[in-house]
């Protein structure tokens, strides 16, 4: 009986010690939803249409989902995030087995220059180029495949931006 109790206590201590370093909430020490952020629509500096709307929408959605910040659109926000989409490119990944010239899959990347400033002081807390990527399978219609991949691409970029904001030490 003592052996069973000793094993049980050892297992209990081992199980609880695995969670000792875990902290609930944002990783930067702030309370969840404590600070507000305003997302200014991104500027599109590429020739590819519709990137700005997709990136801005995805970032707002990701900020709400992640929970570190509260999304706001008024003059009382703590942080203002602006960005410019500076690059969009497709790179062939795989080709058709019967035709080595025709691409079947592409890796699509969208790079944005993101700037986050404190509204009151104007201090820049984040200024960085971040890249989102997605894989795109092309059927018979490349524009349709790009249109379907754009939300995935924008979501990946939004995750990168949100992680950079949430993990900041400002």
QUIUR-V198660 format. One record per helix or strand of 3 or more residues. SS is the DSSP state (alpha for helix, beta for strand). FROM is the first residue (numbers start at 1). LEN is the number of residues. Records with the same first field share a line. If there is no record, write none. Layout:
SS->FROM-LEN / FROM-LEN
//
This chain:
alpha->2-16 / 51-16 / 142-25
beta->35-5 / 69-3 / 79-18 / 99-20 / 124-14
//
